[in-house]
């Protein structure tokens, strides 16, 4: 058995029912597994939601978690993937005092070099948006921290697999 702890992206296709988030997070909690990030959104299939959860654990642990998750009535299918098997991003926003944008040339360089986007500017503050890998966002955060960040928020991981998931075909066959 592989006992090496790695990052796994868990994708769960579900019906959208009240209380499911609680039950899924409890499965991780009972095993003392910390959820690094979580994103829940509509999926490519009408009426089906998708949970994208980032966790650090062994492959054996993630297989057991997937089996437990799939026992939930509303869960249609659950998958796990390594970082190498997925294309993933995170997104974040920074709120910073506007005068710094005009007075600190270095901030303009940081924005340009990081490929961040200015979302809005007013007299009091400006807002930057950055999408990318976690280490890119953390680097930008460190660089901007020297100037003072008024607010910061980062999303959970969003990911697609490099290989095709057969979930859409499986659901179409089930509905026919």
Secondary structure, DSSP 4 states (H G I P E B T S, - for coil): -----EEEEEEEEE---TTHHHHHHHHHHHTTPPEEEEEEEE-SSTT-EEEEEEEEE-HHHHHHHHHHHTTSTTEEEEEEEEGGGEEEEEEEEEEEEHHHHHH-HHHHHHHHHHT-EEEEE-SSEEEEEEEE-HHHHHHHHHHHHTT--SEEEEPPPEEEESSPP-HHHHHHHHH-
